[in-house]
Amino acid sequence: MDSVYFREKLFATILYGFRTIKKPATVTVHPELMMQIRDQFKDTQIAPKYIGGVEMFFGLPVIEDSTKDKDYIVVG
């Protein structure tokens, strides 16, 4: 994802996923994109957090999948 409007694009993607998936269970992200997310959102309330040994983002467990494109993020 481009750095211009990075947060807005990320919010739109996550919220669209919540709207279209009836029972969202996970957020699947490319590891490099997850590193950008951690950097952009550190010290904010919506930053990814570890709860019980599992990284959570927007209340869903994060799955890092390096086989996908570098800008891949999906709520599933």
A tleap script that builds the chain and sets N, CA, C and O, in Angstrom:
source leaprc.protein.ff14SB
mol = sequence {
  NMET ASP SER VAL TYR PHE ARG GLU LYS LEU
  PHE ALA THR ILE LEU TYR GLY PHE ARG THR
  ILE LYS LYS PRO ALA THR VAL THR VAL HIE
  PRO GLU LEU MET MET GLN ILE ARG ASP GLN
  PHE LYS ASP THR GLN ILE ALA PRO LYS TYR
  ILE GLY GLY VAL GLU MET PHE PHE GLY LEU
  PRO VAL ILE GLU ASP SER THR LYS ASP LYS
  ASP TYR ILE VAL VAL CGLY
}
set mol.1.N position { 0.846 -1.184 0.000 }
set mol.1.CA position { 0.000 0.000 0.000 }
set mol.1.C position { 0.883 1.236 0.000 }
set mol.1.O position { 1.935 1.270 0.637 }
set mol.2.N position { 0.447 2.214 -0.703 }
set mol.2.CA position { 1.187 3.470 -0.727 }
set mol.2.C position { 1.097 4.150 0.631 }
set mol.2.O position { 0.148 3.930 1.384 }
set mol.3.N position { 2.091 4.978 0.937 }
set mol.3.CA position { 2.084 5.675 2.220 }
set mol.3.C position { 1.067 6.814 2.241 }
set mol.3.O position { 0.659 7.252 3.316 }
set mol.4.N position { 0.648 7.303 1.060 }
set mol.4.CA position { -0.367 8.347 1.004 }
set mol.4.C position { -1.711 7.710 1.356 }
set mol.4.O position { -2.154 6.756 0.716 }
set mol.5.N position { -2.332 8.250 2.366 }
set mol.5.CA position { -3.626 7.741 2.842 }
set mol.5.C position { -3.548 6.278 3.292 }
set mol.5.O position { -4.530 5.544 3.181 }
set mol.6.N position { -2.398 5.854 3.793 }
set mol.6.CA position { -2.224 4.470 4.230 }
set mol.6.C position { -3.262 4.078 5.277 }
set mol.6.O position { -3.918 3.044 5.150 }
set mol.7.N position { -3.408 4.899 6.303 }
set mol.7.CA position { -4.360 4.582 7.373 }
set mol.7.C position { -5.793 4.527 6.857 }
set mol.7.O position { -6.551 3.629 7.224 }
set mol.8.N position { -6.166 5.474 6.015 }
set mol.8.CA position { -7.522 5.517 5.494 }
set mol.8.C position { -7.834 4.294 4.648 }
set mol.8.O position { -8.919 3.722 4.754 }
set mol.9.N position { -6.876 3.885 3.799 }
set mol.9.CA position { -7.069 2.694 2.982 }
set mol.9.C position { -7.186 1.446 3.849 }
set mol.9.O position { -7.989 0.557 3.567 }
set mol.10.N position { -6.390 1.387 4.891 }
set mol.10.CA position { -6.435 0.247 5.798 }
set mol.10.C position { -7.774 0.186 6.530 }
set mol.10.O position { -8.389 -0.876 6.617 }
set mol.11.N position { -8.223 1.327 7.054 }
set mol.11.CA position { -9.531 1.368 7.722 }
set mol.11.C position { -10.641 0.930 6.774 }
set mol.11.O position { -11.502 0.132 7.145 }
set mol.12.N position { -10.622 1.451 5.558 }
set mol.12.CA position { -11.657 1.106 4.582 }
set mol.12.C position { -11.676 -0.390 4.302 }
set mol.12.O position { -12.744 -0.996 4.210 }
set mol.13.N position { -10.502 -0.981 4.167 }
set mol.13.CA position { -10.412 -2.415 3.903 }
set mol.13.C position { -10.981 -3.219 5.066 }
set mol.13.O position { -11.779 -4.134 4.860 }
set mol.14.N position { -10.578 -2.884 6.272 }
set mol.14.CA position { -11.043 -3.620 7.452 }
set mol.14.C position { -12.552 -3.445 7.631 }
set mol.14.O position { -13.267 -4.423 7.849 }
set mol.15.N position { -13.034 -2.223 7.540 }
set mol.15.CA position { -14.465 -1.989 7.734 }
set mol.15.C position { -15.302 -2.640 6.638 }
set mol.15.O position { -16.391 -3.146 6.910 }
set mol.16.N position { -14.809 -2.634 5.412 }
set mol.16.CA position { -15.507 -3.333 4.333 }
set mol.16.C position { -15.558 -4.831 4.620 }
set mol.16.O position { -16.579 -5.477 4.385 }
set mol.17.N position { -14.462 -5.379 5.127 }
set mol.17.CA position { -14.446 -6.797 5.491 }
set mol.17.C position { -15.446 -7.120 6.581 }
set mol.17.O position { -16.132 -8.140 6.511 }
set mol.18.N position { -15.539 -6.262 7.591 }
set mol.18.CA position { -16.514 -6.472 8.661 }
set mol.18.C position { -17.937 -6.400 8.114 }
set mol.18.O position { -18.824 -7.111 8.587 }
set mol.19.N position { -18.153 -5.546 7.125 }
set mol.19.CA position { -19.499 -5.378 6.579 }
set mol.19.C position { -19.914 -6.563 5.712 }
set mol.19.O position { -21.080 -6.958 5.727 }
set mol.20.N position { -18.980 -7.133 4.961 }
set mol.20.CA position { -19.325 -8.187 4.012 }
set mol.20.C position { -19.236 -9.594 4.590 }
set mol.20.O position { -19.899 -10.499 4.084 }
set mol.21.N position { -18.454 -9.802 5.614 }
set mol.21.CA position { -18.313 -11.129 6.225 }
set mol.21.C position { -19.263 -11.211 7.418 }
set mol.21.O position { -19.225 -10.354 8.301 }
set mol.22.N position { -20.105 -12.227 7.447 }
set mol.22.CA position { -21.098 -12.323 8.525 }
set mol.22.C position { -20.470 -12.581 9.887 }
set mol.22.O position { -20.852 -11.956 10.876 }
set mol.23.N position { -19.519 -13.487 9.943 }
set mol.23.CA position { -18.839 -13.787 11.206 }
set mol.23.C position { -17.331 -13.747 10.980 }
set mol.23.O position { -16.702 -14.790 10.802 }
set mol.24.N position { -16.747 -12.547 10.985 }
set mol.24.CA position { -15.296 -12.462 10.746 }
set mol.24.C position { -14.518 -13.186 11.839 }
set mol.24.O position { -14.840 -13.092 13.023 }
set mol.25.N position { -13.485 -13.913 11.411 }
set mol.25.CA position { -12.717 -14.703 12.359 }
set mol.25.C position { -11.247 -14.311 12.422 }
set mol.25.O position { -10.618 -14.437 13.473 }
set mol.26.N position { -10.691 -13.833 11.302 }
set mol.26.CA position { -9.264 -13.511 11.268 }
set mol.26.C position { -8.990 -12.335 10.332 }
set mol.26.O position { -9.823 -11.959 9.507 }
set mol.27.N position { -7.810 -11.779 10.489 }
set mol.27.CA position { -7.266 -10.810 9.530 }
set mol.27.C position { -6.009 -11.448 8.969 }
set mol.27.O position { -5.069 -11.726 9.713 }
set mol.28.N position { -5.984 -11.684 7.653 }
set mol.28.CA position { -4.817 -12.273 7.000 }
set mol.28.C position { -4.056 -11.156 6.300 }
set mol.28.O position { -4.628 -10.388 5.525 }
set mol.29.N position { -2.752 -11.075 6.583 }
set mol.29.CA position { -1.930 -9.959 6.118 }
set mol.29.C position { -0.567 -10.486 5.679 }
set mol.29.O position { -0.049 -11.446 6.251 }
set mol.30.N position { 0.006 -9.853 4.663 }
set mol.30.CA position { 1.390 -10.165 4.290 }
set mol.30.C position { 2.296 -9.633 5.400 }
set mol.30.O position { 2.040 -8.547 5.920 }
set mol.31.N position { 3.351 -10.368 5.781 }
set mol.31.CA position { 4.222 -9.935 6.885 }
set mol.31.C position { 4.819 -8.535 6.722 }
set mol.31.O position { 4.929 -7.805 7.707 }
set mol.32.N position { 5.207 -8.144 5.502 }
set mol.32.CA position { 5.773 -6.805 5.305 }
set mol.32.C position { 4.726 -5.719 5.538 }
set mol.32.O position { 5.034 -4.667 6.098 }
set mol.33.N position { 3.493 -5.971 5.109 }
set mol.33.CA position { 2.412 -5.018 5.353 }
set mol.33.C position { 2.115 -4.937 6.846 }
set mol.33.O position { 1.820 -3.859 7.361 }
set mol.34.N position { 2.189 -6.062 7.538 }
set mol.34.CA position { 1.948 -6.055 8.989 }
set mol.34.C position { 3.025 -5.241 9.694 }
set mol.34.O position { 2.730 -4.566 10.680 }
set mol.35.N position { 4.254 -5.285 9.219 }
set mol.35.CA position { 5.312 -4.459 9.811 }
set mol.35.C position { 4.994 -2.977 9.614 }
set mol.35.O position { 5.203 -2.181 10.528 }
set mol.36.N position { 4.492 -2.594 8.440 }
set mol.36.CA position { 4.090 -1.211 8.193 }
set mol.36.C position { 2.942 -0.813 9.133 }
set mol.36.O position { 2.927 0.295 9.669 }
set mol.37.N position { 2.002 -1.710 9.320 }
set mol.37.CA position { 0.861 -1.429 10.204 }
set mol.37.C position { 1.355 -1.210 11.627 }
set mol.37.O position { 0.928 -0.270 12.296 }
set mol.38.N position { 2.245 -2.065 12.087 }
set mol.38.CA position { 2.792 -1.895 13.443 }
set mol.38.C position { 3.492 -0.544 13.587 }
set mol.38.O position { 3.320 0.147 14.591 }
set mol.39.N position { 4.283 -0.175 12.579 }
set mol.39.CA position { 5.002 1.106 12.624 }
set mol.39.C position { 4.050 2.294 12.599 }
set mol.39.O position { 4.228 3.243 13.363 }
set mol.40.N position { 3.052 2.257 11.740 }
set mol.40.CA position { 2.113 3.367 11.589 }
set mol.40.C position { 1.222 3.565 12.816 }
set mol.40.O position { 0.886 4.695 13.168 }
set mol.41.N position { 0.844 2.467 13.460 }
set mol.41.CA position { -0.134 2.542 14.537 }
set mol.41.C position { 0.447 2.386 15.938 }
set mol.41.O position { -0.301 2.332 16.914 }
set mol.42.N position { 1.792 2.311 16.048 }
set mol.42.CA position { 2.365 2.172 17.384 }
set mol.42.C position { 1.945 3.366 18.240 }
set mol.42.O position { 1.792 4.479 17.739 }
set mol.43.N position { 1.767 3.126 19.497 }
set mol.43.CA position { 1.346 4.144 20.462 }
set mol.43.C position { -0.045 4.707 20.170 }
set mol.43.O position { -0.339 5.839 20.556 }
set mol.44.N position { -0.904 3.944 19.499 }
set mol.44.CA position { -2.301 4.339 19.314 }
set mol.44.C position { -3.182 3.256 19.920 }
set mol.44.O position { -2.723 2.144 20.181 }
set mol.45.N position { -4.430 3.584 20.138 }
set mol.45.CA position { -5.333 2.613 20.750 }
set mol.45.C position { -5.712 1.484 19.804 }
set mol.45.O position { -6.092 0.407 20.261 }
set mol.46.N position { -5.618 1.702 18.510 }
set mol.46.CA position { -5.994 0.644 17.579 }
set mol.46.C position { -4.796 -0.157 17.078 }
set mol.46.O position { -4.928 -0.947 16.143 }
set mol.47.N position { -3.648 0.036 17.680 }
set mol.47.CA position { -2.453 -0.708 17.288 }
set mol.47.C position { -2.662 -2.202 17.529 }
set mol.47.O position { -3.391 -2.589 18.442 }
set mol.48.N position { -2.024 -3.042 16.712 }
set mol.48.CA position { -2.084 -4.484 16.967 }
set mol.48.C position { -1.528 -4.781 18.362 }
set mol.48.O position { -0.520 -4.207 18.775 }
set mol.49.N position { -2.188 -5.672 19.068 }
set mol.49.CA position { -1.795 -6.002 20.441 }
set mol.49.C position { -1.725 -7.515 20.601 }
set mol.49.O position { -2.431 -8.264 19.926 }
set mol.50.N position { -0.858 -7.942 21.509 }
set mol.50.CA position { -0.773 -9.366 21.831 }
set mol.50.C position { -1.663 -9.651 23.031 }
set mol.50.O position { -1.527 -9.029 24.085 }
set mol.51.N position { -2.567 -10.592 22.855 }
set mol.51.CA position { -3.470 -11.006 23.931 }
set mol.51.C position { -3.399 -12.525 24.001 }
set mol.51.O position { -3.785 -13.221 23.061 }
set mol.52.N position { -2.908 -13.023 25.109 }
set mol.52.CA position { -2.792 -14.470 25.274 }
set mol.52.C position { -1.872 -15.117 24.253 }
set mol.52.O position { -2.107 -16.249 23.830 }
set mol.53.N position { -0.823 -14.402 23.853 }
set mol.53.CA position { 0.137 -14.955 22.907 }
set mol.53.C position { -0.287 -14.852 21.448 }
set mol.53.O position { 0.430 -15.324 20.565 }
set mol.54.N position { -1.438 -14.244 21.181 }
set mol.54.CA position { -1.938 -14.095 19.811 }
set mol.54.C position { -2.016 -12.616 19.479 }
set mol.54.O position { -2.542 -11.826 20.263 }
set mol.55.N position { -1.492 -12.238 18.316 }
set mol.55.CA position { -1.568 -10.845 17.901 }
set mol.55.C position { -2.976 -10.548 17.396 }
set mol.55.O position { -3.507 -11.269 16.551 }
set mol.56.N position { -3.572 -9.486 17.918 }
set mol.56.CA position { -4.934 -9.104 17.566 }
set mol.56.C position { -4.904 -7.731 16.890 }
set mol.56.O position { -4.144 -6.848 17.286 }
set mol.57.N position { -5.742 -7.568 15.866 }
set mol.57.CA position { -5.886 -6.289 15.180 }
set mol.57.C position { -7.360 -6.105 14.867 }
set mol.57.O position { -7.971 -6.950 14.214 }
set mol.58.N position { -7.928 -5.010 15.329 }
set mol.58.CA position { -9.362 -4.750 15.226 }
set mol.58.C position { -10.171 -5.877 15.867 }
set mol.58.O position { -11.266 -6.199 15.406 }
set mol.59.N position { -9.635 -6.469 16.921 }
set mol.59.CA position { -10.349 -7.509 17.656 }
set mol.59.C position { -10.302 -8.880 17.032 }
set mol.59.O position { -10.976 -9.793 17.509 }
set mol.60.N position { -9.529 -9.053 15.985 }
set mol.60.CA position { -9.420 -10.350 15.310 }
set mol.60.C position { -7.978 -10.833 15.326 }
set mol.60.O position { -7.054 -10.023 15.247 }
set mol.61.N position { -7.773 -12.155 15.430 }
set mol.61.CA position { -6.409 -12.683 15.374 }
set mol.61.C position { -5.782 -12.434 14.003 }
set mol.61.O position { -6.461 -12.489 12.977 }
set mol.62.N position { -4.493 -12.163 14.001 }
set mol.62.CA position { -3.748 -11.876 12.770 }
set mol.62.C position { -3.069 -13.141 12.284 }
set mol.62.O position { -2.425 -13.852 13.055 }
set mol.63.N position { -3.218 -13.413 10.997 }
set mol.63.CA position { -2.487 -14.491 10.331 }
set mol.63.C position { -1.580 -13.831 9.303 }
set mol.63.O position { -2.059 -13.130 8.411 }
set mol.64.N position { -0.285 -14.049 9.420 }
set mol.64.CA position { 0.670 -13.500 8.462 }
set mol.64.C position { 0.959 -14.559 7.407 }
set mol.64.O position { 1.405 -15.659 7.733 }
set mol.65.N position { 0.705 -14.229 6.141 }
set mol.65.CA position { 0.857 -15.162 5.035 }
set mol.65.C position { 1.792 -14.565 3.991 }
set mol.65.O position { 1.407 -13.663 3.248 }
set mol.66.N position { 3.017 -15.071 3.940 }
set mol.66.CA position { 4.019 -14.503 3.031 }
set mol.66.C position { 3.841 -14.982 1.592 }
set mol.66.O position { 4.560 -14.515 0.709 }
set mol.67.N position { 2.911 -15.896 1.326 }
set mol.67.CA position { 2.695 -16.367 -0.045 }
set mol.67.C position { 1.818 -15.405 -0.847 }
set mol.67.O position { 1.699 -15.549 -2.064 }
set mol.68.N position { 1.209 -14.437 -0.185 }
set mol.68.CA position { 0.320 -13.472 -0.850 }
set mol.68.C position { 1.119 -12.255 -1.310 }
set mol.68.O position { 2.305 -12.130 -1.005 }
set mol.69.N position { 0.456 -11.356 -2.049 }
set mol.69.CA position { 1.087 -10.120 -2.512 }
set mol.69.C position { 1.464 -9.249 -1.319 }
set mol.69.O position { 0.915 -9.406 -0.228 }
set mol.70.N position { 2.403 -8.330 -1.534 }
set mol.70.CA position { 2.910 -7.506 -0.444 }
set mol.70.C position { 1.880 -6.520 0.103 }
set mol.70.O position { 2.050 -6.004 1.207 }
set mol.71.N position { 0.824 -6.254 -0.649 }
set mol.71.CA position { -0.223 -5.347 -0.153 }
set mol.71.C position { -1.490 -6.102 0.229 }
set mol.71.O position { -2.566 -5.509 0.306 }
set mol.72.N position { -1.369 -7.411 0.470 }
set mol.72.CA position { -2.528 -8.267 0.743 }
set mol.72.C position { -3.008 -8.121 2.178 }
set mol.72.O position { -2.231 -8.265 3.123 }
set mol.73.N position { -4.298 -7.834 2.332 }
set mol.73.CA position { -4.944 -7.833 3.634 }
set mol.73.C position { -6.400 -8.198 3.399 }
set mol.73.O position { -7.038 -7.662 2.493 }
set mol.74.N position { -6.930 -9.105 4.208 }
set mol.74.CA position { -8.319 -9.531 4.051 }
set mol.74.C position { -8.882 -9.932 5.415 }
set mol.74.O position { -8.189 -10.509 6.253 }
set mol.75.N position { -10.146 -9.609 5.607 }
set mol.75.CA position { -10.866 -10.067 6.801 }
set mol.75.C position { -11.616 -11.315 6.371 }
set mol.75.O position { -12.372 -11.297 5.400 }
set mol.76.N position { -11.400 -12.395 7.100 }
set mol.76.CA position { -12.057 -13.662 6.708 }
set mol.76.C position { -12.682 -14.369 7.853 }
set mol.76.O position { -13.265 -15.438 7.674 }
savepdb mol mol.pdb
quit
